[in-house]
């Protein structure tokens, strides 16, 4: 067995990765809290709000595979720095945007940067840490992302209370700059020049296929699921994604490594992580609008009221590695998903008159379930990756996770929009005002104020809470099915206390670029 000396800078390097992931976690929740304010100021419909969230996620998901390969070939630190720079530029565009379309475009540019940062931040872990330290490192990075979640809504809420909505984009600039500096001074360069080349055709199939799928899901409630355009988009998405899989299976050095999906441990852990993100993304899309439009909180108050979920997530991120080592990944992930399902079912009982204490309760339980399900699933998937496929394998893992998030926002957001539109009572309103009120709960409240109609405002609140309840029921069912699948099929080997002797060396094995 070859003895490999761990890289002495590995914990400092992890600090650089934490700074990078903190930036992305920070941005995620700022946007969720800002959406109701932006919807009011920009006149954005529910569909446009979905695109403000999904333009980022679709680009993110489509480009993570080639981003992982770029890092493998040309240097992971170099690509991390480039990604943070692009993210910074997109944030500047968002801050200066004057309408919804420019905001959507800015979010897409930010998605390009995030696609470079996320898989590469994970892909360097197997090169820096052995099996005995990797789970702890994954937990630290997960906690870093979690720490960005409460900071985002609280600072973003304060900014929205004092400045224009573009300030929630502008705050990313110093955060990204700190991440760039941390990578420059703390992160050693790692690469694998022998990794496969980026396949332009496969990248285009991924981006267009996912884009068509998300667009179809978002447009379906307005146009109808049988609308020719919607059906054509679904067909185009299926054709493009099928072509992607067939092309990659024929490639000698595929960008999408299908052999990884044939590995039971990688596949099932990735599926579990993807379904968790489906549930969480849908939840984070619907909840801020409930807290602001229905409960009447301002942006800062909404951010503060999200803290119970973040508290549960932080506790779980710290406790999940120990639980996985003692009870095994299958038991830990399954239990986390059951807890997540319970939280969603409990949340579906929320009414217009429910107090915040009830919301805080199920939010706390949500955070616990999310953390106990996601951290060991991510660690288990990463542990199966050979070192020479760390970038592309991490990219595949994160791509599928983000696809789950994008579909969660699109599908659950569309379910919410349809339920809201069907329940909203617009009797007596002029046709134009009625159409505007149906766009979103924020728009309905604006119309209610202008029309001096407390009845419309009450109807909007009831319709939104009804739609949110349906979304949470779907989330709970998805989490429960995922728990059953994990309990039946997920490998249950405990997390190793130390690296097995026949495992490839994982720490300190890649030369620095400067040598």
KAFENRA-V439056 format. One record per residue. N is the residue number from 1. SS is DSSP state (alpha for helix, beta for strand, coil for the rest). D_CENTER is the distance of its C-alpha to the mean C-alpha in Angstrom with 2 decimals. Layout:
n = <N	N>
ss = <SS	SS>
d_center = <D_CENTER	D_CENTER>
//
This chain:
n = <1	2	3	4	5	6	7	8	9	10	11	12	13	14	15	16	17	18	19	20	21	22	23	24	25	26	27	28	29	30	31	32	33	34	35	36	37	38	39	40	41	42	43	44	45	46	47	48	49	50	51	52	53	54	55	56	57	58	59	60	61	62	63	64	65	66	67	68	69	70	71	72	73	74	75	76	77	78	79	80	81	82	83	84	85	86	87	88	89	90	91	92	93	94	95	96	97	98	99	100	101	102	103	104	105	106	107	108	109	110	111	112	113	114	115	116	117	118	119	120	121	122	123	124	125	126	127	128	129	130	131	132	133	134	135	136	137	138	139	140	141	142	143	144	145	146	147	148	149	150	151	152	153	154	155	156	157	158	159	160	161	162	163	164	165	166	167	168	169	170	171	172	173	174	175	176	177	178	179	180	181	182	183	184	185	186	187	188	189	190	191	192	193	194	195	196	197	198	199	200	201	202	203	204	205	206	207	208	209	210	211	212	213	214	215	216	217	218	219	220	221	222	223	224	225	226	227	228	229	230	231	232	233	234	235	236	237	238	239	240	241	242	243	244	245	246	247	248	249	250	251	252	253	254	255	256	257	258	259	260	261	262	263	264	265	266	267	268	269	270	271	272	273	274	275	276	277	278	279	280	281	282	283	284	285	286	287	288	289	290	291	292	293	294	295	296	297	298	299	300	301	302	303	304	305	306	307	308	309	310	311	312	313	314	315	316	317	318	319	320	321	322	323	324	325	326	327	328	329	330	331	332	333	334	335	336	337	338	339	340	341	342	343	344	345	346	347	348	349	350	351	352	353	354	355	356	357	358	359	360	361	362	363	364	365	366	367	368	369	370	371	372	373	374	375	376	377	378	379	380	381	382	383	384	385	386	387	388	389	390	391	392	393	394	395	396	397	398	399	400	401	402	403	404	405	406	407	408	409	410	411	412	413	414	415	416	417	418	419	420	421	422	423	424	425	426	427	428	429	430	431	432	433	434	435	436	437	438	439	440	441	442	443	444	445	446	447	448	449	450	451	452	453	454	455	456	457	458	459	460	461	462	463	464	465	466	467	468	469	470	471	472	473	474	475	476	477	478	479	480	481	482	483	484	485	486	487	488	489	490	491	492	493	494	495	496	497	498	499	500	501	502	503	504	505	506	507	508	509	510	511	512	513	514	515>
ss = <coil	coil	coil	coil	coil	coil	coil	coil	coil	alpha	alpha	alpha	alpha	alpha	alpha	alpha	alpha	alpha	alpha	alpha	alpha	alpha	alpha	alpha	alpha	alpha	alpha	alpha	alpha	alpha	alpha	alpha	alpha	alpha	alpha	alpha	alpha	alpha	alpha	alpha	alpha	alpha	coil	coil	coil	alpha	alpha	alpha	alpha	alpha	alpha	alpha	alpha	alpha	alpha	alpha	alpha	alpha	alpha	alpha	alpha	alpha	alpha	alpha	alpha	alpha	alpha	alpha	alpha	alpha	alpha	alpha	alpha	alpha	coil	alpha	alpha	alpha	alpha	alpha	alpha	alpha	alpha	alpha	alpha	alpha	alpha	alpha	alpha	alpha	alpha	alpha	alpha	alpha	alpha	alpha	coil	coil	coil	alpha	alpha	alpha	alpha	alpha	alpha	alpha	alpha	alpha	alpha	alpha	alpha	alpha	alpha	alpha	alpha	alpha	alpha	alpha	alpha	alpha	alpha	alpha	alpha	coil	alpha	alpha	alpha	alpha	coil	coil	alpha	alpha	alpha	alpha	alpha	alpha	alpha	alpha	alpha	alpha	alpha	alpha	alpha	alpha	alpha	alpha	alpha	alpha	alpha	alpha	alpha	alpha	alpha	alpha	alpha	alpha	alpha	alpha	alpha	alpha	alpha	alpha	coil	coil	coil	coil	alpha	alpha	alpha	alpha	alpha	alpha	alpha	alpha	alpha	alpha	alpha	alpha	alpha	alpha	alpha	alpha	alpha	alpha	alpha	alpha	coil	coil	coil	coil	coil	coil	coil	coil	coil	coil	coil	coil	coil	alpha	alpha	alpha	alpha	alpha	alpha	alpha	alpha	alpha	alpha	alpha	alpha	alpha	alpha	alpha	alpha	alpha	alpha	alpha	alpha	alpha	alpha	alpha	alpha	coil	coil	coil	coil	alpha	alpha	alpha	alpha	alpha	alpha	alpha	alpha	alpha	alpha	alpha	alpha	alpha	alpha	alpha	alpha	alpha	alpha	alpha	alpha	alpha	alpha	alpha	coil	coil	coil	coil	coil	coil	coil	alpha	alpha	alpha	alpha	coil	coil	alpha	alpha	alpha	alpha	alpha	alpha	alpha	alpha	alpha	alpha	alpha	alpha	alpha	alpha	alpha	alpha	alpha	alpha	alpha	alpha	alpha	alpha	alpha	alpha	alpha	alpha	alpha	alpha	alpha	alpha	alpha	coil	coil	coil	coil	alpha	alpha	alpha	alpha	alpha	alpha	alpha	coil	alpha	alpha	alpha	alpha	alpha	alpha	alpha	alpha	alpha	alpha	alpha	alpha	alpha	alpha	alpha	alpha	alpha	alpha	alpha	alpha	alpha	coil	alpha	alpha	alpha	alpha	alpha	alpha	alpha	alpha	alpha	alpha	alpha	alpha	alpha	alpha	alpha	alpha	alpha	alpha	alpha	coil	coil	coil	coil	coil	coil	coil	coil	alpha	alpha	alpha	alpha	alpha	alpha	alpha	alpha	alpha	alpha	alpha	alpha	alpha	alpha	alpha	alpha	alpha	alpha	alpha	alpha	alpha	alpha	alpha	alpha	alpha	alpha	alpha	alpha	coil	coil	coil	alpha	alpha	alpha	alpha	alpha	alpha	alpha	alpha	alpha	alpha	alpha	alpha	alpha	alpha	alpha	alpha	alpha	alpha	alpha	alpha	alpha	alpha	alpha	alpha	alpha	alpha	alpha	alpha	alpha	alpha	alpha	alpha	alpha	alpha	alpha	alpha	alpha	coil	coil	coil	coil	coil	coil	coil	alpha	alpha	alpha	alpha	alpha	alpha	alpha	alpha	alpha	coil	alpha	alpha	alpha	alpha	alpha	alpha	alpha	alpha	alpha	alpha	alpha	coil	coil	alpha	alpha	alpha	alpha	alpha	alpha	alpha	alpha	alpha	alpha	alpha	alpha	alpha	alpha	alpha	alpha	alpha	alpha	alpha	alpha	alpha	alpha	alpha	alpha	alpha	alpha	alpha	alpha	alpha	alpha	alpha	alpha	alpha	alpha	alpha	alpha	coil	coil	coil	coil	coil	coil	coil	coil	coil	coil	coil	coil	coil	coil	coil	coil	coil	coil	coil	coil	coil	coil	coil	coil	coil	coil>
d_center = <39.37	38.27	37.59	34.86	34.82	31.40	30.37	31.69	29.00	26.08	25.27	25.72	23.45	20.78	21.30	20.52	17.21	16.46	17.35	15.00	11.88	13.23	13.28	9.61	8.88	11.88	10.93	7.77	10.19	13.15	12.20	11.66	15.02	16.62	16.11	19.23	21.28	20.36	21.12	24.48	25.36	24.36	25.23	21.88	21.81	19.07	18.52	18.36	15.86	13.63	14.32	13.64	9.99	10.03	12.30	9.83	7.29	10.52	12.13	9.38	9.59	13.32	14.28	12.75	15.73	18.37	16.85	17.28	20.79	21.65	20.97	23.06	25.88	26.13	24.80	21.43	22.37	23.60	20.45	18.31	20.74	20.66	16.89	17.14	20.15	18.52	15.68	18.68	20.55	17.89	17.72	21.51	21.54	19.27	21.62	24.61	23.41	25.93	24.46	21.44	21.71	21.66	18.56	16.79	18.38	17.38	13.68	14.27	16.11	13.45	11.16	14.14	14.25	10.70	11.41	14.47	13.29	10.54	12.62	15.76	14.94	14.64	17.47	20.01	19.83	22.09	24.46	24.76	24.71	26.70	25.72	27.22	24.91	21.72	20.30	21.12	19.45	16.15	16.57	17.34	14.30	12.09	14.40	14.11	10.41	11.57	14.51	12.68	11.41	15.08	16.44	14.34	15.69	19.06	19.84	18.30	20.31	23.38	23.02	22.79	25.84	27.80	26.68	25.40	21.77	21.62	21.85	18.15	17.65	20.75	19.69	17.19	20.34	21.90	18.69	18.18	21.92	21.92	19.32	21.61	24.64	23.26	22.52	25.98	27.93	26.24	24.49	26.89	26.57	25.83	26.01	27.21	29.36	30.13	26.63	26.47	26.55	23.81	24.73	24.63	25.31	22.54	20.03	21.45	21.31	17.61	16.82	19.45	18.76	15.09	16.15	19.05	17.21	14.76	17.81	19.95	17.80	17.57	21.29	22.62	23.18	25.27	27.09	27.32	25.98	29.31	29.34	30.44	27.71	24.95	26.72	27.23	23.56	22.74	25.65	24.66	21.13	22.78	25.38	23.17	20.84	24.06	25.69	22.88	23.34	27.13	27.25	25.26	27.43	30.53	29.51	31.26	28.42	25.31	22.09	20.33	22.13	22.89	24.89	21.82	20.82	24.40	23.97	23.56	21.80	19.12	18.68	18.58	16.35	13.80	14.33	13.92	10.56	9.44	11.14	9.75	6.14	8.39	10.16	7.93	6.18	9.85	11.24	9.72	10.93	14.37	15.19	15.84	18.16	19.98	20.53	21.73	23.47	24.82	25.35	26.46	24.63	24.13	20.93	21.89	22.86	19.56	17.77	20.36	20.05	16.40	17.77	18.83	15.36	14.62	18.10	17.59	14.45	16.52	19.48	17.76	16.24	19.88	21.52	19.52	21.09	24.54	24.04	22.93	25.97	28.31	27.31	25.42	21.88	22.68	23.99	21.25	18.30	20.41	21.34	17.84	16.97	20.30	19.62	16.31	18.40	21.16	19.06	17.86	21.49	22.80	20.62	21.93	25.33	24.50	27.17	27.99	30.30	28.15	28.26	25.42	26.51	25.42	21.94	21.70	22.84	20.26	17.43	18.83	19.05	15.42	14.42	17.01	15.97	12.31	13.64	16.53	14.71	11.85	13.97	16.93	15.13	13.46	16.88	18.78	17.13	17.65	21.18	22.22	21.65	24.91	25.01	25.85	22.71	20.32	18.66	18.50	17.68	14.70	13.69	14.20	12.22	9.05	9.98	10.33	7.09	5.48	8.65	8.13	5.24	7.73	10.59	9.63	9.74	12.72	14.59	14.31	14.78	17.74	19.10	19.08	20.76	23.34	24.21	24.55	26.75	28.92	29.55	30.17	33.92	34.97	38.65	40.99	38.59	39.46	37.59	35.68	34.64	33.64	31.39	29.73	29.29	27.55	24.80	22.88	23.83	23.99	26.35	28.37	29.00	30.13	32.50	33.73	34.70	36.49	38.24	39.07	37.78	36.60	36.63	33.91	31.72	32.29	31.58	28.27	27.23	28.38	26.75	23.33	23.57	24.78	21.82	19.38	21.45	21.13	17.33	17.46	20.13	18.09	15.20	18.00	19.65	16.65	16.17	19.95	20.35	17.76	19.82	22.98	21.83	20.74	24.08	26.03	24.71	22.58	24.84	25.96	27.28	26.90	25.13	27.95	29.79	30.70	30.17	32.32	35.26	34.48	30.92	30.43	30.55	27.17	28.13	30.10	30.88	29.74	32.12	31.27	31.48	34.34	36.54>
//
